[in-house]
Amino acid sequence: MLRQIIIVLLISLQILFAQKKEVLLTGTVTSNNNPVAYASVYVKNSSTGTITDNNGNYQLSVNPGTIVLTVRSQGFQTLQRTFTLKDNETRTINFELEEDALGLDQVVVSATRNKIGKKEAPVIVKVLTPKVFNAAQSFTLADGLNFQPGVRMETNCQNCGFTQVRMNGLEGQYTQILVNSRPVFSALNGVYGLEQIPVNIIDRVEVVRSGGSALFGSNAIAGTINVITKEPMDNHWEINSTLALIDGNTADRNVNLNASIVSDDLSNGVTLYGIYRNRDAYDANNDGFTEITVLENNSFGAKAFLRPNDNSRIGFDFTAIKEYRRGGDQLHLAPQFTNITEALDHNTIFSGLDYELYNDKRTNNLSVYASVQHTNRDSYYGGLGGGTTPEDFELANNAFGNTKDLAFVSGAKFSHDFENNDVLTTGLEYLMNATNDEILGYNKVIDQRVNSFALYGQYEWKPFKAFTALLGARLDHVTVDGLYSIQNISRTSKVSQSILSPRVTLLYNITDQLQLRGGYARGFRAPQAFNEDLHISSVGGEQRFVILGEGLKNEFSNAYTASLDYTKSFGKTQTNLLIEGFYTSLQNPFTIVSTGTSLPNGSILEETRNGNGAYVSGANIEFSVVPSPTLAFQAGLTVQNANYKEDQILFEADGTVPNETDVVIDAFVRTPNVYGFITSYWNVNNALKLDFTGNYTGPMTVPFVISESGFINLIETNSFFDLTTKLTYHFDLKKEFHIEISGGVQNIFNSYQDDFDTGPTRDSDFIYGPNRPRTFFFGLKIGNF
């Protein structure tokens, strides 16, 4: 027995002394001789890694042998170097990073629901960063979305400032808005929400055009916009204050605060942000009625993380938004004593919790999450409409309403990385949206419950280095239980069905510089109230309501994309050219028809119906060139057609008004065939920066209601070019105390609509073009940024 114990001990000692001793790596990560803090330094295809400190220094213990050491930091090109290390060696390895001026090495999550380098993603993901928002002097998400090909923001109402985003020619309800990758941005949020999210809480916005992101939801027909809020990365604070003068005299005041704290070992941290905004009303034509609303926004948010160990992470985010807006006339009076008023008081909360777990090799990842959004909206849509009869006063006094909206999403996602670099992703998700919208004076009720249970799966197949195929599908079981009533008309929607939405995307690297992508995705939308149905506009002094038609069918889509992405460096000059073609066909598209029918109180009725079919086709072109680290240009252009397969009725005459006939059109309204953008950034020196940003909107057809029955004229608009310039000067009072002063002009050429309808009987939806005239702005920022 003793002999056996001695043998075991000897063998154990041999194994112990035969083990290789770890190698200690130290060094510094810099860029242009400046330290890069919080850069990731890790061994490729392993769980061994660390993060640089405030001074760019790192220390890492690794096993001896041949390794590939990788350094990655947002905003810089990823660097990889191969080393052969000996036992018990100490090695100093420094890294000099180059700026990723074209953003090719950015890590995105919207392509595959997993973190992946943008250039490696089979789906094209475009990223909007604070750099763009700052250059364009954007206050909110709505201000900055225009700077992507195929994406266009528009304002749809003079009385309340209702905005929506159009992607590849399709209206706002075709785009899936995500907050931190969660679909809690409901139909109600789609009416005003894009203008309620301040840019100072945004880390980046990831944009996926067309249906290539179907795993986030089957209604991502036009695409997906994923708003990623700021993570705590380091210890910093800043205060930013801006004053803008619309048309030189209407004030728009804005104050932003940001601060974050991160522990020394980077195991936990929290970032806090707040905004105060106060905008006066603007009247473009001096008729006493607003074109830009009064707006007051007070928002607060926080985002925190905790790493219990190296293989797990808990995240939490919270945003509270309180916004009041009002438009119309006589803003100093109570709403019911005015000719026309649309006033809305929003209280909205977004919150989410998630937990991530990895194995030691980082080949398995489990994510469990839950997010919620709740909005309480007090509203007033009404007024006297220019009349002073007792009936007018009674109706005006009953135009107050309330909307409650709750959205909840929870789910779990699991991904596995195989040794051949293939990735399998599966998950399940539950979504619920409950909306109750009431204006008792109009007997208007929307009481809607939408539930969706989803299973999805995706396989990222890489049979050889140059080729990647992404094969996925999402199975949704959707139930809709809705009651929709306006005065003497009542409709219901009862839906319970399961729909499979497949997608296929392919990536082929023809060369290291040229990439070919293509894809197909199918989507659907069930009959339910969308954002337009939760907005009420005025015309002829009366309100205009939308109600679901009878016997609505599901709307289906088939989306196809193909693109060439070419990147080439000419010495120090980096260039990128993207050409993307798209075609999306719609079966049973939901369309809004003005029925020509007046309700008992004189209001106009519009009805959602199924069209016979439609399609959008076109091309997005984007060109970027960076001649030096101090200078960058980018331009994008979209050329498209958006048509119905048969003539679509916009106004349906009911025969009660002489000389009124049906108004039909074969093209989408409010959709230009050509639009685009430019951006230019120039760091004149270390202290001075000059930015130019601009948007071009081509001619389009816009409906203009000219009678109380809702009869429509079709107006062909002019083109617009909205150019902004901004000058920023930066100086340091101390090492950790910096000051920036800035100023500039938005819409320098005052390219702005000049034919607004006037008076209490105006068509408040007859608004198009840039969202503000020439505007002067001045800013001051302090902090340790």
N, C-alpha and C positions, 0 to 999 in steps of 0.2 A: 504493500500500500504506500509506504514511504517512498519507494522507488518511483511509483507512478506519479506521485505529487511532485518529486524533483524534476521528472521529465517534463511535466506540464509547465512548471515554472521556467525551465530552461527554454522551452519553445516560446513561451510568452515573452521572455526577455529578448530572444532573437527577433521576434516580430516587432517588439517595441523599438529596438535599436535599428532595425532595418527600415523603419518608417522614414519617409522623407520629411525633412524639416521645412516649414513654410518659409516663403520668401516675403520680405517686407518691402513694399513699394511706397515711396513718398514722392512728392512733387507739387508743382503749381500749375494751374490752368489759367491762361491769360488770353487776352485778345487785344491787339494793338498796345501791348505792354501794360494793359489794365487787367487786374484780377477778375475772374469770372466766378462769382459766388454761387453756391448751390447747384453746380454742374454735377451730373451723374458720371461716375467713373466706375466701370464694371467690366468683368470678364464675360465675353460673349458666350451665349448658350450656357450660362451658369447662374447661380443665385448669389455669387460673390460680387460685392460692390459697395460703394460708399458715395458720399456727397461732399463736395468741397465746402470749406468754411467761408466766412466773410472775406477773407484775404485770398481766396482761390486755392488754398492748400488742401491736400488730401493725404491720407495714409491708409494703406490697404494691405492685408496679408493674403497671399495666394499660394496655391500649391506649385511646386517647381514643375518645369516642363515647358512646352510651347503653348502660349496663350495668345488670344486676340483681345487686346485691351481697347475698350470703347469709351469715348467721352461724348456725352450728349447734353446740350443745354438749349432751351427754347431761344430762338433767334440766331442760333449759330449752326454752321454746317457740322454734321456728325463726323467725328474723326475716329478712325480705327488703325491701330498699329500692332504688328505681330512681334512677340518677344520670345526668346528661349531663355528660361531662368534656371539657375542651378540651386542645389540644396543650400539652405542656411545663408542665402545671399540677401544683401540689402541694396536696393537699386533706386536711384533717383531718376524719375522720368517726368519731364515737363511737357506740357502740351500748349500749343498756340492755336486757338480757334479762329476761323474766319466767319464773318457775318453771313448768315443765310438770308441774303437780301431778297431772294425770290420766294422764300418760305418753303422750299422743297423738302426740307428735313423736319418740318413740323409734325408733331404727333397729333393725330386726330382720332375721334371715336365714332364719328357719324357714318363712316364707310361700312364697317363690319360689326358694330356694337362692341368692338374690342379696340384697344390702343394699337395703332399702326402708323408707320411713317407715311406721310401724304403721298410721296412718290411711289411707294410700294402698294398703295391701295388700288384695288381693281376698279373702284368707283371714284370719279373725280370729286374731290372735296375742296371747296374754296373757303378761305378763312379770312374773316374780317377781324382786325386787331384794333386795340386802342389807338395805334398810330393813325389809322384811317379816320376814326371818330374824332381825334384831336385835330387833324388837318382840316376836316370838313366842318369844324365847330359844331359837332352834333351834341345835343342835349340828351336825346333819347334814342332808343333803338330804331325808331321810325326814321330818324334823320340820317342814319348811316347805312341803311340797307341798299341804297341805290348803287353802291360802288361794287357791283358784281354783274357780270354779263347775265342777261336773262332775268334779272330781278329789277322790279320797278315799284316804288312806293307811290301811292296816290291818295289824295284827299277827296272824300265823297260828299261832304256836307258843310255848307257855310255856317249853319246854326250850331253844330256841336263838334265839328272837326273830326268826324268819323274817318279813319284811315284804314287802308288795307294794302297788303303786298300782293303783287302779281308776279308769278314765276312762269317763264316761257309762255306768256300770254293768257294764263288761266287765273281766275279770280282767287281771292284770299282763302276761301273755304277749301280750295284744292291743295293748300300747303299745310303740312304738319309742323306746328310750332312746338318745340321742345324747350323745357327749362331744365338744364343739367341732365339732358338725355331722357327726361320723363315727359310724357304727353299730358300734362295737367293744364295746358293752355286751351281753355274751352271755347265754344262758340261765342259766349258772352265776352270773354277776353279778346276775341278777335275783332270786336267792334272798336274798342279804344285802347286795348292793352299794349299795342306796339308803341304807342306814345306815352305809356305809363312806366316803361322800364328804363331807368336812367343808365347812361353809358358808363358811369363811374363804378357800377357794380359788375360790369362785364369784363371778363378776361379775354374772351374771343367769341366769335359767332361762326359756326361751321355751317356751310351751305352746300346741300346736295341737290342738284337739279334733276328733274324728271323722277321716275318712280324707282330709282336704284336703291332707295333706302326703305323698301317696303317692310323690312323687319321691325321698323318703328311704328308701323300702323298701315293698314290697307288704304287709308284715305290720303296717304302721302303721294298723291297723283302727280301734282306739279313738282313736288320736291319737299325737302325738309330743311327747316332753319332751327339749328340747335344752339341755344343761348347758354354758354358756359360762364357761370359767375366766378368771381375772383377767389382763388385759393390763397391761404396764408403761406407765403414763401419766405419772408424775412421780416425783420423788425423795421417798420417804417410808418410814417404818417404824412399826410398832406391835406391842405385845405385849398380849394380852388373856387374862386368867385368870378362870375362873368356878368356883364351888363350888355344886352343887345338892344338896339334901337331900330325897330321895324319901320321902314320908310322914313327913318331919321327921327321919329318922335314917339313911337309906341314902345314902351319899355317891356323887356323880358329879362327878369332877374333870376340868377341861378347861383346857388352855393352848394358845393360838394365837399364831403369830408370822408377820408379813408384812413384807416389805421390797422395795423396787424402786429401780432406778437407771436413769435415762434420760440419754442424751447431750444436750449443749446444743443441737445442731442437730436433735434428734429423729430421728436416722437409725438408732439402735439402742437397745435397752434390755432389761432382764431383771427379772423379779419372782420372788421366792422366797417360799415359804410352808411352814409346818410345823404339826403338831398333835400334842399328847399328850393322850390321854383315858384315864381309869381309873375304871370304874364298879363298885361293889359289887353283889352279888346282892340281889334283893328278893323276899321271901316274903309274899304278901298275906294268907294265911289261916293262917299258922303251922303248916302241915302238914309243914314240913321240905323242901318242894320249891319251886323258884323260879317266879315269874311274870315277873320281869325278870332277865336273865342277867348274870353277870359279863362285863365287856367291857374290853379293853385295845386301844387303837388308837394306832399311831404312823405318821404319814403325812408325806411330804415331797414337794414339787413345785416346778417352775420353769416359767416361760414366757418366751420371748425372741423378739425380732424384729430383723431387719436390713433396712434399705432401701439396696440398692446404688446406686439412683438414684431419681428422682421417680416412675418408672413401674413399679417392681418392689418386691416385698417377700418376704422369707423368714421363715417362722415356725416355731418349735419349741416343743413342750410335753412335759412329763414329770411323771408322778405315781407315787409308790411308796406302797403302803398295806400295812402289816403289822397284822393284827387277830387277836386271840384272844378267843373268847367261849365260855362254858360255862354250862349250866344243868342242872337236875335236883336231886339231893340229895347230901348229904355231900361238898361241894365240896373238903374238905380231903384226901379220899382219891383214890388213882389211880382213873380212870374205871371199870375193870373190877371194882372192889370195891364199887361203889355199886348202889343199886336201879335208878336210871335216870340216865343221863348223855348229854347231847349236847354235845360239845366240838369246836370248829373253830378251826383255825389257818390263816389266809389270808396269803399273800404275793402281792400283785397289783401289776402295773406297767401303766400306760397311757402311751403315747408317740406323738407324731405330728410330722410334718414336712410343710410345705406351701410352695408357691411361687406367687406371684401376679404377673401381668404385664399392664400396661395399655398402650394406645397413647396418643399425646399428647392426643388429644381425649377420652379416657376413654370411648370408645364400644365398645371391645373389651376383654374381660377373659378371660384364660386362667388357670385355677387347676389345679395338679397337686398331688396329696397322697397321703400314705400314713400309716396309723395302725396300731398294734398293741396288743393287750392280752394279757397272760399271767398266769394265776393258778395257783398251786400250793396246794392245800388238803389239809391233814391233818385227818382227822375221826375222831370216835368216836360212834357211834349204838348204844347198847346199855345193858348193866347186867344185874343178876340178875333184874330184874322182880319182886322180892319173894321169890324162891325161893333155896334154898341147896343144891340137889342138885348132884352132880358135873357133870351135863349143863348146869346153869345156869352154873357156873363156866367150863366149856369154851367155851360159846357167848359169854359175856361177854368172855372173853379174846380172842376172834376178831372183835370188832366194830370193830376199827380199820380205817380206810380211807384212800385217797388219791385225789385228783381233780386232773387236769391239764387246763387249758383254754387254748386259744390262739385268738385272734380277730385277723384281719388284714383290712384294707380298703385299697385303693388305687384311684385313679381320676383322671380329668381332666374339667374342666367349662369350657365356653366360652360366653360370653354376648356378644350384640351389641345395642347400643342404636341404633335407627333414628332418623332425623330427626323422624319423627312421634311419637316417644316409645314406640313399640312395642319390645318386648324379646324376643329369641330366645335360649333357653338349651338347650344340648345337652350330653350327657356320657356317659361310660361308667364303669363301676365293677365292681370285682371284690371279692367278700367270701368269706372262708373262716373256718370255725369248726370246730376239732377238740377233742373232749371225750373224755377217758378217765377213767371213774369206777369205782373198784374197792373192794369190801369182801370180801376173800377168805373171811372167816369165814362170810358169808352166801351165798357164791358169787354175789355181785351184781356185774354188769358192765354199764356203758354205754360202748360204744366207737362213737363217732359222728363222721362227717365230713360237713360241709355246705359246698357250694361254690355260689356264685351269680355268674353273669356278667350284667351288666345294661347296657342302653342306655336312655337316657331323652331326652325332648325336651319342650319347653314353649314356648308362644308367648303372650306377654302383649300382647293386642290392645286398643288404645285408639282406637276409631273417632271418639269425640268426648270432650270433657273430662269429662263426668259418668259415663262408662261404661267399665268395664274387664272384659275376659273373659280368663280364664287357662285355656288349653287344653293339656293335657299327657298323657303316657302313659309308662309304664315297662315295658320288656320284660325279664323275668328268665328266664334258663335256670338251673334249680336242680337240683342233684344231692344226694341224701342216701344215705349208705351207713352203716347203723347196725346194731349188734348189741346186744340188750338181753336179759339173762338174770338170773333170780333163782332160786336153788336148782335145782329140777328143771324150770323153765320157761324157754324160750328163744324169742325173737322177733327178726325182722330187718325192716329198712326199706330198700327199694331204690327210689329215686325218680330219674327223669331226665326233665324236662319243661320246656317253655317256656310262660310265662304272660304275657299282656298285661294290664296294670292301667291303665285310663284314668282321667282325672279332669277335671272341668270346674268352675270356680268363677267366679261373676259378682259384680261390684260395680257398684251404681248409686247415685250421689249424688243423692237426691231433692231435697235442698236442701244448703246448706253445713253444716247441722247434722244432717241425717238421712241415714243410709246404709242401703241394702238390700243384703244379700249372700245368695247361695245357692250350693249346690254339690252335686256327686255324685262319688263315688270308689268304685272297686272294688279289693278286696284279696284275698289268699289266704294260707293257711299250709299248708305241706307236712307230712306225717306225720313227726314227729321228737320227741325229748325236749325238753320245755320246763322252765321253772324248777321247777314242782311235782314233776316226776319226779326232780329232783336233790336233793330234800329228803326226809328220812325222819323221821316222827313216831312216837310211841309211844302205845299204848292197850292196856289189859288186861295191862300188863307186857311186851307184845310189840311188835315193830317193825311198822310199816305201810309197805308198798312199793307203788310205782306202776310198771306196765309197759305198754308199748304193746300195744293189741289187734291181732288179726289182721285183715288186709284193710282197713286204714284208707284212707279216701279223703281227697283234698284238702278243706280247709275254705275256702269262699268267702264274701265279704261284699259287700254293697251298702250304701253309706252316703250318706244325704241330710241336708243341713243348710239352714236358712234363718234369717236373723237381721235384726233392726232395731237400729241403733246410733244413739242420739240424744245429741248433745252441745250444751249450751246454757250460756251465761254470763249470770248475772243480776247486773249490776254487777261486783263483785269475786268473786262466788260462781260457781265452776265446777261443772257437774254433768254426769253421763253416765249413761245408762240403756241397757243391752244386754239384749235378749230374743232368745234363740236356741233354735230347735226342732231336734231331731235324731231321726233314725230309721235304725237299722242292722239289716239282716236278715242272718242267718247260715245258710248252707247246709252241711250235714254238720258241725255244730259239734263240736269235740273236748270230750268230757265224761268225768269220772272216776266210775267205778262201783265201789263196794265189792262184791266178788263173793261174800262170805260163805264163801269158800274159804280154809282154813288151809293154809299151806305145811308141809312136813315138820317144821320146827322150831317150828311153832305161830304163826308170823307171819301177819299179815293181808295179803291180796293185793287191791290195787285196780288197775283196768284202764282205760286210755284207749280210748274208743270214739267212733264217730260218732253224734251225735244226729240226730233227724229234722228239725231246724230250730229256730231261735230268733230273737228280735228284742228290741231295746231301743229305747224311744221315750220322749221327754220334752222338757223345756225347762230351759234354764239362764237364770237372771235375775241380773243384776248391776247394782247402783246405787252410784254414787260421788258424793260432794258435798264440795267444798272451799270452805268459807265464807271462808277467809283463808289467807295463806301459812303460818300457824302452826297450822292446824287442818284435819284431813281425816278423812272417814268413808268406809267401803266395806263393802258387804254383798253376799253372793251366796247364791243358793238354787237347788237342783236338785230338780225333781219328775219322776219317771220311773217306767216299768214295764220290767221285764226278765223276759221269759217264754219258755218253750219252746212251740213250736207243738203239741206233743203231750206228754203226761206223760213226765217223764224219770226213769229209775230211778237212785236213789242207792245203794240196797242191794238186792242180788239174793240171795234165799234159795236155798240149795242143797239144802234138804230134810232136812238131817242134824240140825237142832235143832228140837224141837217148838215149835209156836206162832209160829215166825218166818215172816214173809211179806215179799214185796217192799215196799220203801219207795219211793214215787214222789212227785214234786212237779212242778207246772207253772210255778213261778217260780224265778229264780236264788236260790241261797242266799247268805247273807252280803252281801246287796245291799239297802240301805234304799231305800224309794221316795222319801224326802225327806231331804236333808242340805244343809248350807250353812255359811257362815262370816261373821264380822264382823271388821273391823279399824278402829282409831281411833288417830290420832296427834295429840298436842297438845303444841306447844312453848310451855310456860307463859311462859317468857322465854328470853333468850339462853343461859341456863345449864341450865334445868330442862326436862325432857321427860317426858311421861306417855303410855304406850301401853297400849291394850287390844286383845287379839286373842282370838277364840273360834271354836269349831267345834260345830256341831249335827249329831248323827247320829240319824236317826229309827229306829223299830222295824224289825227285820228277822228273817228266819228263819235260824237257825244249826243245823247238824247236830251232834248229840251222841251219840257212840258209847258204848253202855252194856253191851256184852258182848264177850267175847273173839272171837266170830265176826265182829264188826264191825257188829252190828245197831244201827240209828240211831233215835234220837228226834229230832223236829224241835221246836226251842225258839224261841218268840217272845220276842225281847228287849225291854227297855225302851228308851226314848230316852235320849240323853246330851247334855249341854251342857258343854263343856270351855272355861273362860274363864281367860285369863292376863292379868295386869297387871304392868307394868314401869315403874319410876321411874329416870330417869338424870339425873345431875348432872355438868356439864362445866365445867372451869375451866382457865385457862392459867397455868402457872408462868412460861413465857417465850413469845415469839412462835412458836418452833418446838418447844415442848414442852408437850403437853396431857395432861390427866388426866380420865378419866371413871370415876365410880363408879356402880354400878347395883344394883338389887335388886328382887325381886318374888315373885309366887306364880303357879305354873302350876296349872291345874285348881283354881281357888279353891273351888268347891263340892264338890270331891272326888267328881265324877261318874265312877264307876269300877265295873267289873264286881264283883259280890259273890257269884257262884255258881260259882266255879272248881271243877272236879273236883279231888279230893284223892287223895293217896297214890301208891304205886308203880304202881298199875293205872289211873291216871287217863288220860283222853283229853287229850293235850297240845295238840291242835288246838282244844279248846273254849275259845277266848279271843276276845273281841270288845270293842268300845268303845275309849275313849281308851287310849293306850299307857302311861300312868303315873297314879298317884293324885296327890293334892295334893302339890306339891313347892315348896320354898322355895329361892331362888337369890340369890347375891350375886356381883358382878363388879367387876373393876378393869381398866381399859385405859389404857396410856400410849403416847405416840408423838407424831408431828407430823402426825397426820391432820386 
